[in-house]
Amino acid sequence: MTDAVTPRLREMRWWDIDPVLELEKELFPEDTWSRGMFWSELAHARGPEATRRYVVAETDERIVGYAGLAASGDLADVQTIAVARDHWGTGLGGRLLAELLSAATAFECGEVMLECRIDNIRAQKLYERFGFEAIGFRRGYYQPGNVDALVMRLTTQSDSGPAAGSTSERETEIHG
C-alpha cells in the first residue's frame, strides 16, 4: 500500500492509453481491453455531445488507476475501474467511483449500472457501500475465462446525487 502521495484525478487523454494498457494487462490478464476499445471510448468523451467520462489517477507522473463511464439517455454504465495493486486499500477506487457517479449526475442519468466479476468480492463491497444493489447475473460474461458477472444497479435521486457511499477501500474490476 502506498500512502505518501495522494493521486491526482484528471481527464484521460489519448497519450494515457499506453500506460493504461500496461495496468490493464497486469490487472485483467484474461479479459484485457484493446487499444482500439480505449480509443473508441475516448472519442465519445469530448465535446458538447460527449457520452463518456474517463479519468486517470496519477502520482509522480505514473498512472495508478483509471475509470470510465458511458451514458445513454437516463442510464449510465460503469465501463471500467482499475487501481494499481500498490494503491489497493488507499480509498482510490472509491474516489474513482465517486468521480464516475458525479459524471452520471452531470449527464442527468437516473440509474447507474455495472457488471462485476462474481469472484471479485472486494469490488462488490465497494459498490454496495455506494448504494449499488445486485439485480442479476450474466453467465459467462467475462471471456475467455467464462466467468459470470454480477449485475448491479444504483438508482439516483436528483435532490441528493448518486454518491451515497463512503470512499474507503478500492476495488479493481468492472469491464463493460
C-alpha positions as CSV (number, residue, x, y, z in Angstrom):
1,M,0.0,0.0,0.0
2,T,1.2,3.5,-0.9
3,D,0.2,6.5,1.2
4,A,3.0,9.1,0.6
5,V,1.3,11.0,-2.2
6,T,-2.4,11.3,-2.9
7,P,-3.0,10.6,-6.6
8,R,-4.5,13.4,-8.7
9,L,-7.5,12.6,-10.8
10,R,-7.7,14.1,-14.2
11,E,-9.4,13.6,-17.6
12,M,-8.0,10.6,-19.5
13,R,-6.4,11.6,-22.8
14,W,-5.1,9.7,-25.8
15,W,-1.5,9.8,-24.6
16,D,-2.6,7.9,-21.4
17,I,-3.7,4.8,-23.4
18,D,-0.3,3.0,-23.4
19,P,0.3,3.3,-19.6
20,V,-3.4,2.4,-19.0
21,L,-3.0,-0.7,-21.2
22,E,0.1,-1.7,-19.1
23,L,-2.0,-1.5,-16.0
24,E,-5.0,-3.2,-17.7
25,K,-2.8,-6.2,-18.8
26,E,-1.5,-6.5,-15.2
27,L,-4.9,-6.4,-13.5
28,F,-7.1,-8.1,-16.1
29,P,-4.9,-10.6,-18.0
30,E,-7.8,-12.7,-19.2
31,D,-10.1,-10.0,-20.5
32,T,-7.8,-7.1,-21.3
33,W,-9.3,-4.2,-23.3
34,S,-7.6,-3.4,-26.6
35,R,-6.0,-0.1,-27.6
36,G,-8.9,0.3,-30.1
37,M,-11.5,-0.1,-27.3
38,F,-9.9,2.8,-25.3
39,W,-9.6,5.0,-28.4
40,S,-13.2,4.4,-29.2
41,E,-14.3,5.3,-25.7
42,L,-12.2,8.4,-25.6
43,A,-13.6,9.5,-29.0
44,H,-17.0,9.8,-27.2
45,A,-15.6,11.6,-24.2
46,R,-15.1,15.1,-25.6
47,G,-17.2,18.0,-26.9
48,P,-20.8,19.1,-26.4
49,E,-22.1,15.7,-27.5
50,A,-19.9,13.7,-25.1
51,T,-21.5,10.5,-23.7
52,R,-18.4,9.2,-21.8
53,R,-16.3,10.2,-18.9
54,Y,-12.8,8.7,-18.4
55,V,-10.4,9.7,-15.8
56,V,-6.9,8.6,-14.7
57,A,-5.3,8.8,-11.2
58,E,-1.8,10.0,-11.4
59,T,1.0,10.2,-8.9
60,D,4.6,11.3,-9.7
61,E,3.7,11.1,-13.4
62,R,2.7,7.4,-13.0
63,I,-0.9,6.3,-13.8
64,V,-2.0,4.3,-10.8
65,G,-5.7,4.0,-11.7
66,Y,-8.4,4.7,-14.2
67,A,-12.1,4.6,-14.6
68,G,-14.8,5.1,-17.3
69,L,-18.5,5.7,-17.6
70,A,-20.8,5.6,-20.6
71,A,-24.2,7.5,-20.6
72,S,-27.2,7.0,-22.8
73,G,-30.4,8.8,-22.0
74,D,-31.3,8.3,-18.4
75,L,-28.9,5.3,-18.0
76,A,-25.2,5.3,-17.2
77,D,-22.9,2.3,-17.2
78,V,-19.6,2.0,-15.3
79,Q,-17.4,0.6,-18.0
80,T,-14.2,0.1,-16.0
81,I,-12.4,0.9,-12.7
82,A,-8.9,-0.2,-12.0
83,V,-6.3,0.6,-9.4
84,A,-2.7,-0.5,-9.3
85,R,-2.1,-3.1,-6.7
86,D,0.3,-0.9,-4.7
87,H,-2.6,1.5,-4.2
88,W,-5.2,-1.0,-3.0
89,G,-6.7,-0.1,0.3
90,T,-6.0,3.6,0.0
91,G,-9.5,4.7,-1.0
92,L,-8.6,5.4,-4.6
93,G,-11.2,3.0,-6.0
94,G,-13.8,4.9,-4.1
95,R,-12.5,8.3,-5.3
96,L,-12.7,7.0,-8.9
97,L,-16.2,5.6,-8.4
98,A,-17.4,8.9,-6.8
99,E,-16.0,10.8,-9.9
100,L,-18.0,8.5,-12.2
101,L,-21.1,9.0,-10.2
102,S,-20.6,12.7,-10.3
103,A,-20.4,12.4,-14.1
104,A,-23.6,10.4,-14.1
105,T,-25.3,13.2,-12.3
106,A,-23.9,15.7,-14.8
107,F,-25.3,13.5,-17.7
108,E,-28.6,13.6,-15.8
109,C,-28.8,9.8,-15.5
110,G,-31.3,8.3,-13.1
111,E,-29.7,4.9,-13.0
112,V,-26.2,3.6,-13.0
113,M,-25.5,0.0,-13.9
114,L,-22.3,-2.1,-13.8
115,E,-21.1,-5.6,-14.2
116,C,-18.7,-7.1,-11.7
117,R,-16.8,-10.4,-11.8
118,I,-18.7,-12.8,-9.5
119,D,-15.4,-13.6,-7.8
120,N,-14.4,-10.0,-7.1
121,I,-15.8,-9.7,-3.6
122,R,-13.7,-6.5,-2.8
123,A,-15.3,-4.7,-5.8
124,Q,-18.8,-5.8,-4.8
125,K,-18.3,-4.4,-1.3
126,L,-17.2,-1.1,-2.7
127,Y,-20.2,-0.8,-4.9
128,E,-22.6,-1.8,-2.1
129,R,-21.1,1.0,0.1
130,F,-22.1,3.4,-2.6
131,G,-25.6,2.0,-2.7
132,F,-25.5,-0.4,-5.6
133,E,-27.7,-3.4,-5.4
134,A,-27.3,-6.8,-7.1
135,I,-30.1,-7.3,-9.6
136,G,-28.9,-10.3,-11.7
137,F,-26.2,-12.3,-13.3
138,R,-24.7,-12.6,-16.8
139,R,-23.5,-16.2,-17.3
140,G,-20.0,-16.5,-18.9
141,Y,-19.8,-12.7,-19.4
142,Y,-16.0,-12.5,-18.9
143,Q,-14.2,-14.3,-21.7
144,P,-12.2,-16.3,-22.3
145,G,-12.3,-17.5,-18.7
146,N,-16.1,-18.0,-18.9
147,V,-16.6,-16.1,-15.5
148,D,-20.0,-14.9,-14.6
149,A,-20.8,-11.2,-14.0
150,L,-22.9,-9.9,-11.1
151,V,-25.1,-7.1,-12.5
152,M,-25.6,-4.2,-10.1
153,R,-27.7,-1.0,-10.2
154,L,-27.8,2.3,-8.4
155,T,-30.9,4.4,-8.7
156,T,-30.0,8.0,-8.2
157,Q,-32.1,10.8,-6.7
158,S,-32.0,14.2,-8.3
159,D,-32.1,16.0,-5.0
160,S,-29.1,14.2,-3.4
161,G,-27.0,12.9,-6.2
162,P,-25.7,9.4,-6.7
163,A,-22.7,9.3,-4.5
164,A,-24.3,7.9,-1.4
165,G,-21.4,5.8,-0.1
166,S,-18.1,6.4,1.5
167,T,-14.8,6.5,-0.3
168,S,-12.9,3.9,1.6
169,E,-11.1,0.9,0.1
170,R,-10.7,0.4,-3.7
171,E,-11.7,-2.4,-5.9
172,T,-10.4,-3.3,-9.3
173,E,-12.9,-4.6,-11.7
174,I,-15.7,-3.7,-14.0
175,H,-15.5,-4.2,-17.7
176,G,-18.5,-3.4,-19.8
